Amino acid sequence: MKGTIEILLDNAFDKYGMDWIRVSDHLRMSSRDVEGNPILEGTILLSQGIIQYQAPKIKELQGCSRLFLDKNIFNSLHKPYCFCPFL
């Protein structure tokens, strides 16, 4: 069964014919890995999850899939909108 990241990349490159993609996530805590499985260590910062799970999975997919081999795939984080009168 394909994981979420693989489905996202399939849609971007195969279904919609994109040349590149930026996978952008909210800066938050995460309790699941890139396949949706619970993280054994418990909840971690999503930025750490990208380092431990998402980026290695993307590299793996780029190495074994002709569809992703020559594509540029970027990881990024964005801060959710937050109103703070002190900033």
DSSP file (Angstrom, degrees, kcal/mol; ACC not computed):
  #  RESIDUE AA STRUCTURE BP1 BP2  ACC     N-H-->O    O-->H-N    N-H-->O    O-->H-N    TCO  KAPPA ALPHA  PHI   PSI    X-CA   Y-CA   Z-CA
    1    1 A M              0   0    0      0, 0.0     2,-0.2     0, 0.0     0, 0.0   0.000 360.0 360.0 360.0 137.7    0.0    0.0    0.0
    2    2 A K        -     0   0    0      1,-0.1     2,-0.1     2,-0.0    33,-0.0  -0.504 360.0-130.0 -77.4 143.5    1.3    3.5   -0.9
    3    3 A G     >  -     0   0    0     -2,-0.2     4,-2.0     1,-0.1     3,-0.2  -0.377  31.0 -97.8 -84.3 170.7    1.9    6.0    1.9
    4    4 A T  H  > S+     0   0    0     30,-0.5     4,-2.5     1,-0.2     5,-0.2   0.879 121.8  52.2 -57.4 -43.9    0.6    9.6    1.8
    5    5 A I  H  > S+     0   0    0     29,-0.7     4,-2.3     1,-0.2    -1,-0.2   0.880 109.4  50.0 -64.8 -37.3    3.8   11.1    0.5
    6    6 A E  H  > S+     0   0    0      2,-0.2     4,-2.6    -3,-0.2    -1,-0.2   0.890 110.6  49.3 -68.3 -38.8    4.0    8.6   -2.4
    7    7 A I  H  X S+     0   0    0     -4,-2.0     4,-2.5     2,-0.2    -2,-0.2   0.918 110.7  51.4 -64.1 -43.3    0.4    9.4   -3.3
    8    8 A L  H  X S+     0   0    0     -4,-2.5     4,-2.4     1,-0.2    -2,-0.2   0.928 113.1  44.2 -58.4 -47.0    1.1   13.1   -3.2
    9    9 A L  H  X S+     0   0    0     -4,-2.3     4,-2.7     2,-0.2     5,-0.5   0.897 111.1  53.7 -68.7 -40.3    4.2   12.7   -5.5
   10   10 A D  H  X>S+     0   0    0     -4,-2.6     4,-2.4     1,-0.2     5,-1.5   0.938 112.1  45.4 -56.3 -47.4    2.3   10.4   -7.9
   11   11 A N  I  <>S+     0   0    0     -4,-2.5     5,-2.4     3,-0.2     6,-0.3   0.927 114.2  48.5 -63.2 -44.8   -0.5   13.0   -8.2
   12   12 A A  I  <5S+     0   0    0     -4,-2.4     6,-2.8    -5,-0.2    -2,-0.2   0.940 126.0  23.8 -61.5 -48.8    1.9   15.9   -8.7
   13   13 A F  I  <5S+     0   0    0     -4,-2.7    -2,-0.2     4,-0.2    -3,-0.2   0.848 132.9  30.4 -92.7 -36.1    4.1   14.3  -11.3
   14   14 A D  I  <5S+     0   0    0     -4,-2.4    -3,-0.2    -5,-0.5    -2,-0.1   0.930 127.5  33.2 -89.7 -53.9    2.0   11.6  -13.0
   15   15 A K  I   <S+     0   0    0     -5,-1.5    -3,-0.2     1,-0.2    -4,-0.2   0.917 134.2  25.3 -71.9 -44.1   -1.6   13.0  -12.8
   16   16 A Y  S   <S-     0   0    0     -5,-2.4    -1,-0.2    -6,-0.2    -3,-0.2   0.501  95.1-130.8-104.2  -5.0   -0.8   16.7  -13.1
   17   17 A G        +     0   0    0     -6,-0.3    -4,-0.2     1,-0.2    -3,-0.1   0.776  41.4 171.2  66.7  28.9    2.5   16.6  -15.0
   18   18 A M        -     0   0    0     -6,-2.8    -1,-0.2    -7,-0.2     3,-0.1  -0.346  32.6-148.7 -71.2 153.3    4.4   19.0  -12.6
   19   19 A D  S    S+     0   0    0      1,-0.2    53,-1.0    52,-0.1     2,-0.3   0.739  78.6   2.7 -90.0 -28.4    8.1   19.5  -13.0
   20   20 A W  E     -a   72   0A   0     51,-0.2     2,-0.3    -8,-0.1    -1,-0.2  -0.957  63.0-157.0-152.1 165.2    8.8   20.1   -9.3
   21   21 A I  E     -a   73   0A   0     51,-2.1    53,-2.7    -2,-0.3     2,-0.6  -0.997  11.3-147.8-149.0 146.7    7.0   20.3   -6.0
   22   22 A R  E     -a   74   0A   0     -2,-0.3     2,-0.9    51,-0.2    53,-0.2  -0.975  15.2-151.9-113.8 117.8    7.4   21.8   -2.6
   23   23 A V  E     -a   75   0A   0     51,-3.5    53,-2.2    -2,-0.6     2,-0.5  -0.807  22.8-174.6 -89.2 108.8    6.0   19.7    0.2
   24   24 A S  E     -a   76   0A   0     -2,-0.9     2,-0.3    51,-0.2    53,-0.2  -0.914   6.4-177.9-115.8 129.7    5.1   22.2    2.8
   25   25 A D  E     -a   77   0A   0     51,-1.9    53,-2.5    -2,-0.5     2,-0.2  -0.859  33.0-100.0-122.5 156.0    3.8   21.4    6.3
   26   26 A H  E     -a   78   0A   0     -2,-0.3     2,-0.9    51,-0.2    53,-0.2  -0.510  40.8-111.2 -69.4 141.0    2.6   23.4    9.3
   27   27 A L  S    S+     0   0    0     51,-2.0     2,-0.3    -2,-0.2    -1,-0.1  -0.674  73.4 117.2 -74.0 108.5    5.2   23.9   12.0
   28   28 A R        -     0   0    0     -2,-0.9    18,-3.2    51,-0.1    19,-0.3  -0.881  69.0 -73.8-157.3-179.2    3.6   21.7   14.7
   29   29 A M  E     -B   45   0B   0     -2,-0.3     2,-0.4    16,-0.2    16,-0.2  -0.644  44.9-160.2 -86.6 151.4    4.0   18.6   16.9
   30   30 A S  E     -B   44   0B   0     14,-3.4    14,-2.9    -2,-0.3     3,-0.0  -0.996  25.1-178.4-137.1 140.5    3.6   15.3   15.2
   31   31 A S        +     0   0    0     -2,-0.4     8,-2.4    12,-0.2     2,-0.3   0.277  69.0  68.9-116.2   7.4    2.9   11.8   16.6
   32   32 A R  B    S-C   38   0C   0      6,-0.3    12,-0.1    12,-0.1     2,-0.0  -0.945  70.5-131.7-130.3 149.2    3.0    9.9   13.2
   33   33 A D    >   -     0   0    0      4,-2.8     3,-1.7    -2,-0.3    -2,-0.1  -0.163  47.6 -81.5 -85.2-173.9    5.7    9.0   10.7
   34   34 A V  T 3  S+     0   0    0      1,-0.3   -29,-0.7    15,-0.2   -30,-0.5   0.706 131.6  51.3 -66.1 -20.7    5.5    9.5    6.9
   35   35 A E  T 3  S-     0   0    0    -32,-0.2    -1,-0.3     2,-0.1    -3,-0.0   0.460 121.2-106.0 -93.1  -2.9    3.5    6.3    6.5
   36   36 A G  S <  S+     0   0    0     -3,-1.7    -2,-0.1     1,-0.3     3,-0.1   0.508  75.0 138.4  90.8   5.5    0.9    7.4    9.2
   37   37 A N        -     0   0    0      1,-0.1    -4,-2.8    -5,-0.0    -1,-0.3  -0.565  63.5 -95.6 -82.7 148.2    2.2    5.0   11.8
   38   38 A P  B     -C   32   0C   0      0, 0.0     2,-0.4     0, 0.0    -6,-0.3  -0.362  39.2-117.1 -60.6 139.3    2.6    6.1   15.5
   39   39 A I    >   -     0   0    0     -8,-2.4     3,-1.5     1,-0.1    -7,-0.0  -0.683  16.7-142.3 -79.6 127.2    6.1    7.3   16.3
   40   40 A L  T 3  S+     0   0    0     -2,-0.4    -1,-0.1     1,-0.3     3,-0.1   0.830  98.9  55.5 -61.7 -34.7    7.5    5.1   19.0
   41   41 A E  T 3  S-     0   0    0      1,-0.3    -1,-0.3    -3,-0.0     2,-0.3   0.581 112.3-122.7 -75.0  -7.9    9.3    7.9   20.8
   42   42 A G    <   -     0   0    0     -3,-1.5    -1,-0.3   -11,-0.1     2,-0.2  -0.692  63.3  -1.2  99.4-156.7    6.0    9.8   21.1
   43   43 A T        +     0   0    0     -2,-0.3     2,-0.3    -3,-0.1   -12,-0.2  -0.504  67.5 175.5 -75.1 134.1    5.3   13.3   19.9
   44   44 A I  E     -B   30   0B   0    -14,-2.9   -14,-3.4    -2,-0.2   -12,-0.1  -0.887  40.5 -83.9-131.1 163.0    8.1   15.1   18.2
   45   45 A L  E >>  -B   29   0B   0     -2,-0.3     4,-1.9   -16,-0.2     3,-0.7  -0.451  37.7-127.1 -62.8 139.7    8.4   18.5   16.4
   46   46 A L  H 3> S+     0   0    0    -18,-3.2     4,-2.5     1,-0.3     5,-0.2   0.852 109.9  62.4 -60.0 -33.8    7.4   18.1   12.8
   47   47 A S  H 3> S+     0   0    0    -19,-0.3     4,-1.5     1,-0.2    -1,-0.3   0.890 106.0  45.8 -59.1 -37.5   10.7   19.6   11.7
   48   48 A Q  H <> S+     0   0    0     -3,-0.7     4,-2.8     2,-0.2    -1,-0.2   0.863 109.5  55.4 -70.7 -36.1   12.4   16.6   13.3
   49   49 A G  H  X>S+     0   0    0     -4,-1.9     4,-2.9     2,-0.2     5,-1.5   0.861 105.0  52.4 -63.4 -36.4    9.9   14.3   11.7
   50   50 A I  I  <>S+     0   0    0     -4,-2.5     5,-2.9     3,-0.2    -1,-0.2   0.925 112.7  45.2 -64.0 -43.6   10.8   15.7    8.3
   51   51 A I  I  <5S+     0   0    0     -4,-1.5    -2,-0.2    -5,-0.2    -1,-0.2   0.927 122.3  36.3 -64.6 -45.7   14.5   15.0    9.0
   52   52 A Q  I  <5S+     0   0    0     -4,-2.8    -2,-0.2     3,-0.1    -3,-0.2   0.835 137.5   4.4 -79.2 -34.1   13.9   11.5   10.4
   53   53 A Y  I  X5S+     0   0    0     -4,-2.9     4,-1.8    -5,-0.2    -3,-0.2   0.799 122.0  47.2-121.7 -53.9   11.1   10.3    8.1
   54   54 A Q  I  ><S+     0   0    0     -5,-1.5     4,-2.4     2,-0.2     5,-0.2   0.947 111.8  45.5 -69.4 -50.7    9.9   12.6    5.2
   55   55 A A  H  ><S+     0   0    0     -5,-2.9     4,-2.3     1,-0.2    -1,-0.2   0.921 115.0  47.6 -61.8 -45.1   13.2   13.6    3.6
   56   56 A P  H  > S+     0   0    0      0, 0.0     4,-2.4     0, 0.0    -1,-0.2   0.891 111.8  51.4 -62.5 -36.8   14.7   10.0    3.7
   57   57 A K  H  X S+     0   0    0     -4,-1.8     4,-2.6     2,-0.2    -2,-0.2   0.904 109.5  49.6 -65.9 -40.4   11.4    8.6    2.2
   58   58 A I  H  X S+     0   0    0     -4,-2.4     4,-2.5     2,-0.2    -1,-0.2   0.923 111.2  49.1 -63.7 -43.7   11.5   11.1   -0.6
   59   59 A K  H  X S+     0   0    0     -4,-2.3     4,-1.7     2,-0.2    -2,-0.2   0.909 111.1  50.9 -60.8 -41.3   15.2   10.2   -1.3
   60   60 A E  H  X S+     0   0    0     -4,-2.4     4,-1.3     1,-0.2    -2,-0.2   0.935 111.4  47.0 -60.7 -47.1   14.2    6.5   -1.3
   61   61 A L  H  X S+     0   0    0     -4,-2.6     4,-1.3     1,-0.2     7,-0.3   0.877 110.0  52.9 -64.2 -38.0   11.3    7.2   -3.7
   62   62 A Q  H  < S+     0   0    0     -4,-2.5    -1,-0.2     1,-0.2    -2,-0.2   0.834 109.8  50.5 -66.2 -30.8   13.5    9.2   -6.0
   63   63 A G  H  < S+     0   0    0     -4,-1.7    -1,-0.2    -5,-0.2    -2,-0.2   0.749 119.7  32.6 -78.0 -24.5   16.1    6.4   -6.1
   64   64 A C  H  < S+     0   0    0     -4,-1.3     2,-0.5    -3,-0.2    -2,-0.2   0.431 105.6  73.4-115.2   0.4   13.6    3.6   -7.0
   65   65 A S    >X  -     0   0    0     -4,-1.3     4,-1.2    -5,-0.1     3,-0.8  -0.958  56.8-157.8-122.5 121.8   11.0    5.3   -9.2
   66   66 A R  T 34 S+     0   0    0     -2,-0.5     4,-0.4     1,-0.2    -1,-0.1   0.792  96.4  62.5 -61.1 -26.7   11.6    6.4  -12.7
   67   67 A L  T 34 S+     0   0    0      1,-0.2    -1,-0.2     2,-0.1     3,-0.1   0.828 113.2  31.4 -68.6 -33.1    8.7    8.9  -12.3
   68   68 A F  T X4 S+     0   0    0     -3,-0.8     3,-1.5    -7,-0.3    -1,-0.2   0.515  92.3  97.4-102.5  -7.5   10.5   10.8   -9.5
   69   69 A L  T 3< S+     0   0    0     -4,-1.2    -2,-0.1     1,-0.3    -1,-0.1   0.857  93.9  29.4 -55.7 -46.4   14.2   10.4  -10.6
   70   70 A D  T 3  S+     0   0    0     -4,-0.4     2,-0.3    -3,-0.1    -1,-0.3   0.154  99.4 108.1-103.3  19.0   14.6   13.7  -12.4
   71   71 A K    <   -     0   0    0     -3,-1.5     2,-0.6    -9,-0.1   -51,-0.2  -0.720  66.6-128.2 -99.4 146.9   12.2   15.8  -10.4
   72   72 A N  E     -a   20   0A   0    -53,-1.0   -51,-2.1    -2,-0.3     2,-0.5  -0.835  27.8-176.9 -92.0 123.7   13.0   18.5   -7.9
   73   73 A I  E     -a   21   0A   0     -2,-0.6     2,-0.4   -53,-0.2   -51,-0.2  -0.983   3.6-168.2-125.8 119.7   11.2   17.9   -4.5
   74   74 A F  E     -a   22   0A   0    -53,-2.7   -51,-3.5    -2,-0.5     2,-0.4  -0.867  10.5-148.1-111.0 140.1   11.6   20.4   -1.8
   75   75 A N  E     +a   23   0A   0     -2,-0.4     2,-0.3   -53,-0.2   -51,-0.2  -0.836  28.8 161.2 -99.1 142.9   10.7   20.1    1.9
   76   76 A S  E     -a   24   0A   0    -53,-2.2   -51,-1.9    -2,-0.4     2,-0.3  -0.986  28.1-141.4-155.3 165.4    9.5   23.1    3.8
   77   77 A L  E     -a   25   0A   0     -2,-0.3     2,-0.4   -53,-0.2   -51,-0.2  -0.940  11.6-166.2-124.7 149.2    7.7   24.3    6.9
   78   78 A H  E     -a   26   0A   0    -53,-2.5   -51,-2.0    -2,-0.3    -2,-0.0  -0.996  24.8-118.5-134.9 146.3    5.4   27.3    7.3
   79   79 A K        -     0   0    0     -2,-0.4     3,-0.1   -53,-0.2   -53,-0.1  -0.658  33.2-116.6 -82.0 127.9    4.1   28.8   10.5
   80   80 A P        -     0   0    0      0, 0.0     2,-0.1     0, 0.0    -1,-0.1  -0.312  44.0 -88.3 -60.0 148.8    0.4   28.6   10.9
   81   81 A Y        +     0   0    0      2,-0.0     2,-0.4     1,-0.0     0, 0.0  -0.369  55.4 175.5 -60.2 131.6   -1.3   32.1   11.0
   82   82 A C        -     0   0    0     -3,-0.1     2,-0.7    -2,-0.1    -3,-0.0  -0.971  25.6-142.0-143.7 124.1   -1.3   33.3   14.6
   83   83 A F        +     0   0    0     -2,-0.4    -2,-0.0     2,-0.0     0, 0.0  -0.773  28.3 167.5 -86.4 121.1   -2.5   36.7   15.8
   84   84 A C    >   -     0   0    0     -2,-0.7     3,-1.6     1,-0.1    -2,-0.1  -0.931  26.2-159.7-135.9 111.9   -0.3   37.9   18.6
   85   85 A P  T 3  S+     0   0    0      0, 0.0    -1,-0.1     0, 0.0    -2,-0.0   0.608  89.3  64.7 -67.6  -9.5   -0.6   41.6   19.7
   86   86 A F  T 3         0   0    0      1,-0.2     0, 0.0     0, 0.0     0, 0.0   0.526 360.0 360.0 -92.0  -5.7    2.9   41.4   21.3
   87   87 A L    <         0   0    0     -3,-1.6    -1,-0.2     0, 0.0    -4,-0.0   0.458 360.0 360.0 -93.8 360.0    4.8   40.9   18.0
